[in-house]
Each structure stands twice: as C-alpha cells, then as structure tokens.
Amino acid sequence: MNREQLPSTLLTSLHVSYIQNLGKSTDDLAYHLTAHLRLNAIYWGLTALFVMGHPDALEKEDVIQYIQSCWVEEAGGFAPHPGHDVHILDTLSAIQILVMYDALDRIDIPRVVKFIVSLQQPSGVFAGDSFGEIDTRFTYIAINALSLLGCLDQMDRDGAANYIKQCRNFDGGFGRCIGAESHSAQVFVCVAALAILDRLDEVDGDTLGWWLSERQLPNGGLNGRPEKLEDVCYSFWVLSAMSILHKIPWIDAEKLTAFILSCQDPEKGGISDRPGNMTDVFHTNFGVAALSILGYPGLVDLDPVYCMPAHIIEAKGLQKGWKNLQRRVE
Amino acid sequence: MPAPETAAPAKLKYAERPEWADVEPLQQYEIANPLAPILYSEEYKDATDYLRGIVKAGERSERVLELTEHVIRLNPAHYSAWQYRYETLVALSAPLDVELKLMDEFADKHLKTYQVWHHRRLLLLLTRKPAPELALIARILQRDEKNYHTWAHRQWLLAFFNEPSLWEGELDFVDTMMNKDVRNNSVWHHRFFVVFQSGVREGEEDRERILKRELIYVKQNISLAPNNASAWNYLRGVLEHTRQPFGSLAAFVQPYTVPLPASTTDIVDLENPPPGRDADLPCAAAIEFLADVYEERGGADNVDKAVELWRSLANEHDTIRKKYWEWRIREALATSS
C-alpha cells in the first residue's frame, strides 16, 4: 500500500459504523468459528464506542438481553454464547458491559462471585473454567471482575499476588505461568492485577519499564517479545502497563500514534494488526484504547487497569494511580 | 485463526445417520444480537446440535469420541467439546496412547490453540510418561520456533516430572535451537530457566563453574551476532542473578561500543571474544551496558562518561528511545550532583 494513502487521523465515524455493522454481516464464513469469543467481541466493540464518545451507538436493551441469554444457570457464570460452556473470560466481559451500562442489578452477583472464587487454585492462580487451564490472564480477569463487583475480599489475595510474583522473569517481565517467557500481554495482566491488589511493590518498575520501552520498533509499533513483529494490540498491552508504572513518557508517542492510525481501513472502518491487513473488533478496540492512553484529541480517558472508560471506574471508587499522557487538543 | 477444515471423506449428516437417531439434537438458542450474528456451515451446525444433545443427555460412549473429534476438527478452539471429550475418555478408561497419537496430529495442525496443549497436559497427568513428549515438542518447535504454548508446555513438563533423564539433554536442545536462530528470545529464556530457575541438579553444584560457562556461552554468541537484544538481556540476567558487578565485563564490552577497527588481530581470547569482521558496530546494547558500568562505578567522572554514552544513544544509535535515555541522563545527574 502506498504510504501516502495511509490515514493520519482517527476515522471515528467510520469505526462507529464498522462496529455497529458487525452485528449485521451475514456472509462472513469465518463467523461461526468465533462464537466462543462472542461476549468478548461485544465488550471490545462497546469499549471502543465509549472511548470514541459514542456510548449509545448500540441498542442497550438488546445487548443486556443477549448477555442474560448467555447466563449458565447450573454454573453461575456466563458463556460466550447461549449453549456454550461457562468461562471466566466471558463472565468478565458480561460484568464489564453491564458496568458500562450501569445495569449490574440484572445479574445474580453472589452466584457470579461464587463461580469466580471457585476457580482459584491452591497455588493462588486461577483456572479459566472447570477444564482447568491456568494462566495469569485468568488471575487478572478474576481480580478485575471481583473488584468491579465489590467482592475482592472473597478471594485469596495474597495467594494470587504470590503466584504472580513467581512468574517474574530475569528481564523484569512476566509470563503466563511459572517458568514461562516474558510476554507483553502477560506483563499487562500481571501488572494490572497487582495494581488492583495494591501490590505493585512486587514489580521492579525501572527494569520492567525499560523492557517495555524496548518493545518499540523503529517504525513506531510495539511488539510482544524481542525479535517479534509489531502489532496494534501490543500498543495497549505495553502502554497500559507503562501507564500503571508511570513510564509512558519513555515511548515515542508520535511514532506509535502514526503507526496505529496507519492500520485503519479508510474505506470500511476498523483497525488491523498492521497496515493493510484485515480489520477486526479486537484490534479496533485496542488501537483506540492505546490512542486514548497516548492523549489523542477528542477521545474519552481510558482506565488502563480495567481497560474501561476512566470516569466509570472513578465513579466506582476503584481508580488506581496510573498516568496516561495528557489529552491534546486539536 | 486456522482455516475451517472439512472432515474427509464427506459423511452423512448426523441427522441422516440411523445410529444417531436416538439422540435429540439441540439447536443453538438464537436471539437478536447486536455484534454477533451466527452463520453456520451446515456440517458444523449439524455436529454441534448433536454435541449439545449428547451433553444434555450425559452420554459417555465411543461415539461421543467420534463426535467430539469431528467438532474439534471443525473448530479446535471449541473448549466445551474438548472438555466433554476428556471427561468421556476418563469415564470409558479409553486407551490414552491412542488418544495421544491422535493429539500429535492436532498439535501439528493447531499448535496455536490453547486447548490442544491443555488437553495433552491432562493426558500426561494420567499416563505419567513424559519422555516421548520431549521429542514431539522438539519436532513442533522446529516448525514454529517461538510458539509460546509449546515452550511453556516443555517448561511445565520438565519442572512437573522433574526426572534427571528429562533434563539431561536440555542444554544440547538449547544449542540446537540456538544454532537455528541465535535471536530467538524463547530459546534464551529457556536456557535461563534450565540453568538458573529450576533448581540445582547433580553435576551442576559448582556454581562458579556454571557462571563461567554461561558467561563464555553468551559472550561467544554476542561475538557472532552483536545486535541481539535477547543475548544482552541474558547477560544482564546472569550477572544480576549471581550478583556479579557489570564492571567485570567492561573489557569484553568495550570493543562493541565503537566502530569496527579497519584491521583486527587474530588473537583468540576466549574470555573476551571480539566482534566478527562483518559486525554492525557500534552496538546500542553494548553502549548501554558500558554506560551502566560507569554508573555502577560512580563518581563525577564516571557519570560524565555514562552521560556521554546515553547522549549518543538518544541522538544517534537508538533514537526511538530518546525519551528514555534523556530520563537516564536526568536521573544520573540529579543523583550525582
């Protein structure tokens, strides 16, 4: 693609209609394969809409009813789609969407809390479902969800922090489980989880901040590990952790902003992983979220710990001491 | 996402097969849904309708294995199918070597899918036979050298079973992978895991010797390819882990911080292997390292030297991180004055 044709401003109205239209496409052959991501997709889309200042772009009541249809009565949690199995990923998405819509009263909170707490293992880490896969990602999800529900005291907080601590590597980063390689996305979940638990003392901020700033490549984009390609979604994983550690000024914000903007589809809207690739709602959300952290003009502040609009987290009294770049005016 | 796969040869739908007539297929519940229309291929809809029917009835039988395999082939991320398959295998006391063999094929095809690896782990917990697994992992890593799940699976296997025979060939394996790509961060991470993070095994008790061995190893690799962030991170990690001063490496690092001299001598110095003749120098990571050495030594003169090096990174050799280097300069000057 010709460099000069790449977008250099955020195409907000195109992205809004792109997200609205996701629900209307009927000829997408790959769509049935993503049923297991359905509630996540709504969370990504809705978060992007809130951050772009269009919180009413979806039919709120339809969304809430859909969430309720994903409730799995026997398990006490949410599935990605009706008829699927309950999973902690979807349970968090459901809670996040309902918090954004101020509609938490539509679910049985004590039962959801019980389900989430039941997934914590003796080592302190959380499993994602009864299949038993463990991941620091699930620990973050549990902590995020429980704190949104005001029930953080019902889990073993020390156990969770202790497990995360053991995932810290020699380069200052964190991995998926004990012994696993440092990875930007795992760094985000571990740092954000520790932030919610008020245990950031477990992080070596300068070493990790340096490792995170090393993720920026000469083209401005960020990667997940050394010697890997840049990808828009890492903009969020890296920046969110850096915001929590107060290290955003170490990033070349101008170059990263230009990189994210160059990944927009100027015709159909949406953001992709790299310039010229197919867009999707996942990269659209994390691209917009990263731009908000970078202070892009006109966007709503994003809380990097929860990846939700900052004013909503603040209203719940959950805001931590992160530091995004100051919002620029056009 | 992997492309959908059609199970070959084309079979009749479950709805048309008499041996499935006793199962009540359960259709997906659909309601108006803003971001999520569902368009199913006929084959997938048919198979998952019957899977839902089977799950509802709680059936555990051979044909459940057939059906779950079919669904997983169509969508390897369908974790409900995986979970039901695993529970069925256990309930039937099915032969797990047969299952693992089938899973070898899945690991090859769907190596980026979490569930494939988690299922293997559950099977290994039952078979308690980890040894053949190392060869399979090695084979898969030949194809996708940085696959996160595969490396994590190997680390889990080694640490969980923790048998001396499993660890025995691990450093040779690291060498094999390193020879393929010296810039593969997963391999460097794995080496650190094996040498420093998984306990001290027999024959490795002399930690002085191990430290020396690791320093020679990383220095030789830097000599072969100086601009390699993973190797420099490893060097820092080893020094910090063993509490060695960075200054002990100053003589080695110095030649990497300046342009390559026009003529080089052929003196072989194992302690301090010099950059190769085609090295792209100066190397930013070496400049950073040397600046840390000066900062560690302390004193106004040394801080000045460090600041000079950081300036060269900010303005010339690593401009994308200009803000970071400027911060280092401010911090060092504030502390030293």
Interface residues (C-beta under 8 A of the other chain):
Chain A: I19 Q20 L22 G23 K24 S25 T26 D27 D28 L29 A30 Y31 H32 L33 T34 A35 H36 R38 A41 I42 G45 L58 E59 D62 V63 Q65 Y66 S69 H81 P82 G83 H84 D85 H87 D129 S130 F131 G132 E133 N169 F170 D171 G175 R176 C177 I178 G179 A180 E181 S182 H183 W210 W211 S213 E214 Q216 L217 P218 G220 R225 P226 E227 K228 P249 W250 I251 D252 K255 V281
Chain B: M1 P4 L26 Q28 Y29 E30 I31 A32 N33 P34 L35 A36 P37 I38 L39 Y40 S41 Y44 K45 R52 N75 A77 H78 Y79 S80 W82 Q83 Y86 Y114 Q115 H118 L122 K146 Y148 W151 A152 Q155 W156 A159 R183 N184 N185 S186 H189 H190 F192 F193 F196 Q197 S198 A229 S230 N233 Y234 R236 G237 V238 E240 H241 I320 R321 K322 K323 Y324 W327
